[in-house]
């Protein structure tokens, strides 16, 4: 009788394991690993989507930072506003001259 209970319990556990594996999608994963073209295609498009998302996210972040910096200058906060104005002047001067920010007249830092 114990053997029958043991086999029944083992059968139930195997059924539970099969259901769990089916829920996890292990069969699809193994099938994908056996098909390199599909694996490449899925990874390629997920990389494209990830890169596009990073580009959009960085653009939004940069826009928010620039907007905040503009508002700080508009508020005319003495320390931060002057610092940002000096930064803008340095960048504009370097763009007009065409030199590097790190170059002095002698070419030394």
C-alpha positions in Angstrom: 0.0 0.0 0.0 2.9 2.4 0.7 4.2 1.8 -2.8 0.9 2.9 -4.3 0.8 6.0 -2.2 4.4 6.8 -3.0 3.8 6.3 -6.8 0.6 8.4 -6.6 2.5 11.2 -4.7 5.4 11.0 -7.2 2.9 11.2 -10.1 1.3 14.3 -8.6 4.6 16.0 -8.1 5.6 15.2 -11.7 2.3 16.7 -12.9 2.9 19.8 -10.8 6.4 20.1 -12.2 5.1 19.8 -15.8 2.5 22.5 -15.2 5.2 24.8 -13.7 7.5 24.2 -16.6 4.7 25.0 -19.0 3.9 28.2 -17.1 7.5 29.3 -17.3 7.6 28.7 -21.1 10.7 26.4 -21.0 9.6 24.6 -24.1 9.5 27.8 -26.1 12.9 28.8 -24.7 14.5 25.5 -25.7 12.8 25.7 -29.1 14.3 29.2 -29.5 17.8 28.0 -28.5 17.5 25.3 -31.2 16.6 28.0 -33.8 19.6 30.4 -34.1 17.9 32.6 -36.7 14.9 33.2 -34.5 17.2 33.8 -31.5 19.3 36.4 -33.5 16.1 38.1 -34.8 14.6 38.4 -31.3 17.9 39.7 -29.8 18.4 42.1 -32.7 14.9 43.7 -32.3 15.1 43.8 -28.5 18.5 45.6 -28.9 16.9 48.1 -31.3 14.0 48.7 -29.0 16.4 49.1 -26.0 18.6 51.6 -27.9 15.6 53.6 -29.1 14.3 53.7 -25.5 17.6 54.9 -24.2 17.7 57.6 -26.9 14.2 58.8 -26.1 15.0 58.7 -22.4 18.2 60.7 -22.7 16.5 63.3 -24.9 13.7 63.8 -22.3 16.3 63.9 -19.5 18.4 66.5 -21.4 15.4 68.6 -22.1 14.4 68.6 -18.5 17.9 69.6 -17.4 18.1 72.3 -20.0 14.7 73.6 -19.0 15.7 73.6 -15.3 18.9 75.5 -16.1 16.9 78.1 -18.1 14.6 78.6 -15.2 17.6 79.0 -12.8 19.0 81.7 -15.1 15.6 83.4 -15.3 15.2 83.4 -11.5 18.6 85.2 -11.4 20.0 83.1 -8.6 23.4 84.8 -8.0 25.8 81.9 -7.6 24.2 79.3 -9.9 23.1 81.8 -12.5 26.6 83.4 -12.8 28.2 80.0 -13.0 25.9 78.9 -15.8 26.4 82.3 -17.6 30.2 81.8 -17.3 29.9 78.3 -18.7 27.8 79.6 -21.7 30.4 82.3 -22.3 33.3 79.9 -22.2 31.5 77.5 -24.6 30.6 80.3 -27.0 34.2 81.7 -27.0 35.6 78.3 -27.7 33.2 77.8 -30.6 34.1 81.2 -32.1 37.8 80.6 -31.7 37.6 76.9 -32.8 40.0 75.7 -30.1 39.7 73.2 -27.4 38.6 74.1 -23.9 41.7 72.5 -22.4 44.2 74.3 -24.7 46.0 77.4 -23.6 48.2 79.6 -25.7 51.2 77.3 -25.2 49.3 74.1 -25.9 49.7 73.0 -22.3 46.9 72.3 -19.9 
